[in-house]
Amino acid sequence: MPKTVLIAGTGVAGPTTAYWLARAGWKVTMIERADELRLGGQNIDLSDAARDVVDLMEIKEEIKKRHTGEEGLQFVDTDNNTVADFPVENAGSLTREIEILRGELIDVIVNAVPDDVEYRFGTKIERLDDKGSHVDVVFDDGKQESFDIVIAADGMNSRTRKMIVGDGDYLEYLGCWSSYFTVPRLERDNDWWRWYTIPTGAIAFLRPDNQGTMRASVNFLSDNDNPDYMTLDDKKVELRRRLDGAGWEAERLSKALDEVDDIFLGPLHQIKTETWSNGRCVLVGDSARCPTPYTGMGTTLAVIGSYILANELVAHEDHAAAFKAYEDKFKEFARKKQKLPPGVPDLAYAQSRFKVKLIHTGAAIGASSVVQKFASLFDGSSADENEFTLPTYDHISQ
Ligand SMILES: Cc1cc2nc3c(=O)[nH]c(=O)nc-3n(C[C@H](O)[C@H](O)[C@H](O)COP(=O)(O)OP(=O)(O)OC[C@H]3O[C@@H](n4cnc5c(N)ncnc54)[C@H](O)[C@@H]3O)c2cc1C
């Protein structure tokens, strides 16, 4: 009998884990809370050993083909004048071999996942009952099913995590919220990442994509680290509140929200769970150790962690030994990559026009430490050499 696994979450970590398990003959069921794949988000880059994982999955060339073509970063003022720019080709440390829209990456991975993987949308886990020999799962529609293993790949705000490792002080709030949504491209848009600092403790971005639309992001300081559940309309109200009277493209973004049907919005937490598994259930990706977009490493860690977790499960008959090997081989690197540069993210936000001026002056000087720190916000690890040595598995080469 093939082993059965339930994976909650079809972001980056879920389908990557599914790929490796299904390839090894496991019977994989994936569930997603949303009614379809959530393909939103901006550019993300794959660095370090994640490049080798996608190479092993034979999707690296396809990913490279879908490069966004972004030309670099421009700091802009309220009239959309550029106050400083950092072209990709002139900034060695910012050059990324693999840069792709988050949704395109998910599309490529899902296309590579073997056809016998089952997807169920609009579903989440209501209760987990680990019986020792298997896990009984109750879904939110009341149906019950048993699996050998349950994997939580449901992101930073994972609900499944709590069912597995309980409540703990593993959430570290960064003091700010982020959002991602897609808006129509206008003639006046360009192919740069435009960064606008709002003097009320907020930052707005517009970034080009390769699909004829623009990727918007509104980020802001907030004391609220634990909001109630937000509907799509609640999210629009919150974003409009931040955009109201903010200048630059704020009014356009506010209007464009009328037509937006998926928004990622919420407080940014680093997730620092010390234990990634309990019995037959385990965490992967942001659910286990989210570094947040401020490190540029979330997707890289999700891809490497998924590869290791899945292949340790295939390599070991005993799931406890597999989970231990997964943590032993990967946790220290994941922990290290959560380290934020000093002053990040506070340094990037301004609560007065004077501070906006200081940021612009720092950016215009270019060599200042301010810019180095901003650069680190989206740089991740772009070195050619891998810092992490990917484990190899005999069953992969067979
Ligand atoms: C819509 C969206 C846009 C994003 N945009 C960016 C970006 O622009 N830049 C960036 O650096 N990072 C972004 N991220 C985060 C980034 O994708 C992750 O940091 C990283 O890729 C790790 O991926 P993950 O698969 O662990 O988590 P995620 O990519 O967050 O995927 C988690 C998935 O689980 C689903 N889910 C949530 N709760 C449940 C549940 N209870 N049951 C079942 N499924 C559930 C979610 O809908 C989502 O599809 C975004 C995430 C999302 C969801």
The ligand as a Tripos MOL2 file, in Angstrom:
@<TRIPOS>MOLECULE
LIG
   53    58     1     0     0
SMALL
NO_CHARGES

@<TRIPOS>ATOM
      1 C1         -1.2640   35.6910   -1.9730 C.3       1 LIG1
      2 C2          0.1670   35.7090   -1.4850 C.ar      1 LIG1
      3 C3          1.0640   36.6420   -1.9970 C.ar      1 LIG1
      4 C4          2.3810   36.6890   -1.5390 C.ar      1 LIG1
      5 N1          3.2340   37.5910   -2.0940 N.ar      1 LIG1
      6 C5          4.5370   37.6450   -1.7070 C.ar      1 LIG1
      7 C6          5.4450   38.5820   -2.2740 C.ar      1 LIG1
      8 O1          5.0720   39.3670   -3.1310 O.2       1 LIG1
      9 N2          6.7280   38.5980   -1.8220 N.ar      1 LIG1
     10 C7          7.1730   37.7400   -0.8690 C.ar      1 LIG1
     11 O2          8.3480   37.7920   -0.4860 O.2       1 LIG1
     12 N3          6.3390   36.8220   -0.3240 N.ar      1 LIG1
     13 C8          5.0380   36.7650   -0.7060 C.ar      1 LIG1
     14 N4          4.1860   35.8340   -0.1520 N.ar      1 LIG1
     15 C9          4.7380   34.8720    0.8100 C.3       1 LIG1
     16 C10         5.6000   33.8100    0.0960 C.3       1 LIG1
     17 O3          4.8470   33.1260   -0.8640 O.3       1 LIG1
     18 C11         6.1550   32.8530    1.1320 C.3       1 LIG1
     19 O4          6.9330   33.5810    2.0630 O.3       1 LIG1
     20 C12         7.1010   31.7610    0.6140 C.3       1 LIG1
     21 O5          6.9960   31.5230   -0.7480 O.3       1 LIG1
     22 C13         6.8600   30.4600    1.3890 C.3       1 LIG1
     23 O6          5.7090   29.8310    0.8480 O.3       1 LIG1
     24 P1          4.6890   28.9170    1.6240 P.3       1 LIG1
     25 O7          4.1910   27.9370    0.6160 O.co2     1 LIG1
     26 O8          5.2530   28.4240    2.8890 O.co2     1 LIG1
     27 O9          3.5070   29.9200    2.0520 O.3       1 LIG1
     28 P2          2.4800   30.7440    1.1420 P.3       1 LIG1
     29 O10         3.0610   31.0750   -0.1790 O.co2     1 LIG1
     30 O11         1.9850   31.8500    1.9920 O.co2     1 LIG1
     31 O12         1.2910   29.6850    0.8460 O.3       1 LIG1
     32 C14         0.3960   29.2230    1.8390 C.3       1 LIG1
     33 C15        -0.8640   28.6950    1.1600 C.3       1 LIG1
     34 O13        -1.6770   28.0690    2.1380 O.3       1 LIG1
     35 C16        -3.0270   28.5180    1.9670 C.3       1 LIG1
     36 N5         -3.6910   28.3990    3.2680 N.ar      1 LIG1
     37 C17        -3.6990   29.2990    4.3010 C.ar      1 LIG1
     38 N6         -4.3760   28.7920    5.3490 N.ar      1 LIG1
     39 C18        -4.8120   27.5690    4.9710 C.ar      1 LIG1
     40 C19        -5.5330   26.5310    5.6360 C.ar      1 LIG1
     41 N7         -5.9560   26.6690    6.9130 N.pl3     1 LIG1
     42 N8         -5.7990   25.3940    4.9580 N.ar      1 LIG1
     43 C20        -5.3690   25.2220    3.6650 C.ar      1 LIG1
     44 N9         -4.6620   26.1670    2.9900 N.ar      1 LIG1
     45 C21        -4.3750   27.3120    3.6450 C.ar      1 LIG1
     46 C22        -2.8770   29.9370    1.4610 C.3       1 LIG1
     47 O14        -4.0660   30.3800    0.8100 O.3       1 LIG1
     48 C23        -1.7010   29.7720    0.4930 C.3       1 LIG1
     49 O15        -2.1350   29.3270   -0.7580 O.3       1 LIG1
     50 C24         2.8390   35.7630   -0.5440 C.ar      1 LIG1
     51 C25         1.9370   34.8250   -0.0330 C.ar      1 LIG1
     52 C26         0.6090   34.7860   -0.4840 C.ar      1 LIG1
     53 C27        -0.3560   33.7510    0.0880 C.3       1 LIG1
@<TRIPOS>BOND
     1     1     2 1
     2     2     3 ar
     3     2    52 ar
     4     3     4 ar
     5     4     5 ar
     6     4    50 ar
     7     5     6 ar
     8     6     7 ar
     9     6    13 1
    10     7     8 2
    11     7     9 ar
    12     9    10 ar
    13    10    11 2
    14    10    12 ar
    15    12    13 ar
    16    13    14 ar
    17    14    15 1
    18    14    50 ar
    19    15    16 1
    20    16    17 1
    21    16    18 1
    22    18    19 1
    23    18    20 1
    24    20    21 1
    25    20    22 1
    26    22    23 1
    27    23    24 1
    28    24    25 2
    29    24    26 1
    30    24    27 1
    31    27    28 1
    32    28    29 2
    33    28    30 1
    34    28    31 1
    35    31    32 1
    36    32    33 1
    37    33    34 1
    38    33    48 1
    39    34    35 1
    40    35    36 1
    41    35    46 1
    42    36    37 ar
    43    36    45 ar
    44    37    38 ar
    45    38    39 ar
    46    39    40 ar
    47    39    45 ar
    48    40    41 1
    49    40    42 ar
    50    42    43 ar
    51    43    44 ar
    52    44    45 ar
    53    46    47 1
    54    46    48 1
    55    48    49 1
    56    50    51 ar
    57    51    52 ar
    58    52    53 1
@<TRIPOS>SUBSTRUCTURE
     1 LIG1         1 GROUP 0 **** ****
